[in-house]
């Protein structure tokens, strides 16, 4: 009897070719769920990328609007501030930090350019701005003498 029982149990579990139809169905369902989750994740990633791209485009647009508002006067004054910083660096100031950058010719060129731009822009700026830039130029010139004599 046990032989007959084993054969009938095998028939219930097997479809004739050794595969379990129930297990195969479950695997199919799981595979479909995995596929759906992957598609959902891809969709969310695409939405996130599109949102990020739109934010970047908006940021670029805002930056461009700000750049468009800049005047030549603003740009020249910014260049002068950069020249001032470079001049101090080329004078080796602060001492102990910028010593390795000390270069008399480069410092002189930066100060001369600052002075030339000051002469050009001085008629376009307020009295307070003129005084501040004149003070900056005087400080650059005095520090140059101290650094290289």
ABEGO torsion letter per residue (X at the ends): XAAAAAAAAAAAABAGAGBBAAAAAAAAAAAAAAAAAAAAAAAAAAAAAAAAAAAAAAAAAAAAAAAAABBAAAAAAAAAAAAAAAAAAAAGOBBGAAAAABBAAAAAAAAAAAAAAAAAAAAABBAAAAAAAAAAAAAAAAAAAAAAX
